[in-house]
Structures are given as C-alpha cells and as structure tokens.
C-alpha cells in the first residue's frame, strides 16, 4: 500500500500559482541562490525562485522529513 507519507506528489497537474510557496530562510533576499518549497498532493514540491515556471522537484513527506532531519543534524555540507 502506498500511503500519502511515502507517495511522491504527482506534479503533472501542478499549477504553481495554487501552491503556497515559502522561500528558504537561508535566502539572502538579493535574488540569488534561493529555493522555494510548498505542499502539494500530499507531499512537498521545491523550485528555483529565479525560475518559478521551471522544473519542480517532488518529495514524499517521508523523504522531505529525512532531508530536513539530515540538515538539522549536520549531515549535509553546503
């Protein structure tokens, strides 16, 4: 069974204007290197704020939680 926690959002029907996009708190506000994330179809979608009509990455809730956990625990190096 594929629950909403493990299912990736189906972005084929994504209307970007319908997503409540949130800009990264690490954004410097100067117009560069910014990502936006929002919830959609039971998961999380991410896009480049400089190209809002461009490609969108999709993650299940479990994948997104694992990513955030890794960042918060210093497992990611940027």
C-alpha positions as CSV (number, residue, x, y, z in Angstrom):
1,X,0.0,0.0,0.0
2,X,1.3,3.4,-1.0
3,X,0.3,5.9,1.8
4,X,0.5,9.7,1.3
5,X,3.6,9.7,3.6
6,X,5.6,7.6,1.1
7,X,4.0,8.7,-2.2
8,X,5.6,11.4,-4.2
9,X,3.3,14.2,-5.4
10,X,2.1,13.9,-9.0
11,X,3.4,17.1,-10.4
12,X,1.8,16.6,-13.8
13,X,-1.2,18.5,-12.7
14,X,0.7,21.1,-10.7
15,X,-0.5,24.7,-11.0
16,X,2.4,26.7,-9.5
17,X,0.1,29.6,-8.6
18,X,-2.1,27.3,-6.5
19,X,0.9,26.3,-4.2
20,X,1.7,28.4,-1.1
21,X,5.4,28.7,-1.8
22,X,7.7,29.5,1.1
23,X,11.2,30.9,0.4
24,X,14.1,29.4,2.2
25,X,15.0,31.1,5.5
26,X,18.6,30.9,4.2
27,X,17.8,33.2,1.3
28,X,19.7,36.5,1.4
29,X,16.9,38.3,-0.4
30,X,19.3,39.6,-3.0
31,X,17.8,37.5,-5.8
32,X,20.3,34.6,-6.0
33,X,20.6,31.0,-4.8
34,X,17.0,30.8,-3.5
35,X,14.7,27.9,-3.3
36,X,11.0,27.8,-2.5
37,X,9.1,24.9,-1.1
38,X,5.4,24.2,-0.7
39,X,3.0,21.4,-0.1
40,X,1.1,19.7,-2.9
41,X,-0.8,16.5,-3.4
42,X,0.2,15.1,0.0
43,X,3.9,15.8,-0.4
44,X,6.4,18.6,-0.8
45,X,7.5,20.4,-4.0
46,X,10.6,22.6,-4.5
47,X,11.5,25.0,-7.2
48,X,14.2,27.6,-8.0
49,X,12.8,31.1,-7.1
50,X,14.6,32.7,-10.0
51,X,12.7,30.4,-12.4
52,X,9.2,29.9,-11.0
53,X,7.9,28.4,-14.2
54,X,10.7,25.9,-14.5
55,X,11.2,22.4,-13.2
56,X,9.8,21.3,-9.9
57,X,11.2,18.6,-7.7
58,X,8.8,16.5,-5.7
59,X,9.3,14.6,-2.4
60,X,7.1,12.4,-0.3
61,X,6.5,13.6,3.3
62,X,8.9,10.9,4.5
63,X,11.7,11.9,2.0
64,X,11.3,15.6,3.0
65,X,11.4,14.8,6.7
66,X,14.6,12.8,6.2
67,X,16.2,15.6,4.3
68,X,15.2,18.2,7.0
69,X,16.4,15.9,9.7
70,X,19.8,15.4,7.9
71,X,20.2,19.2,7.6
72,X,19.3,19.9,11.2
73,X,21.7,17.2,12.4
74,X,24.7,18.5,10.3
75,X,24.7,15.5,7.9
76,X,24.6,17.9,4.9
77,X,27.5,20.1,3.9
78,X,26.8,23.1,1.8
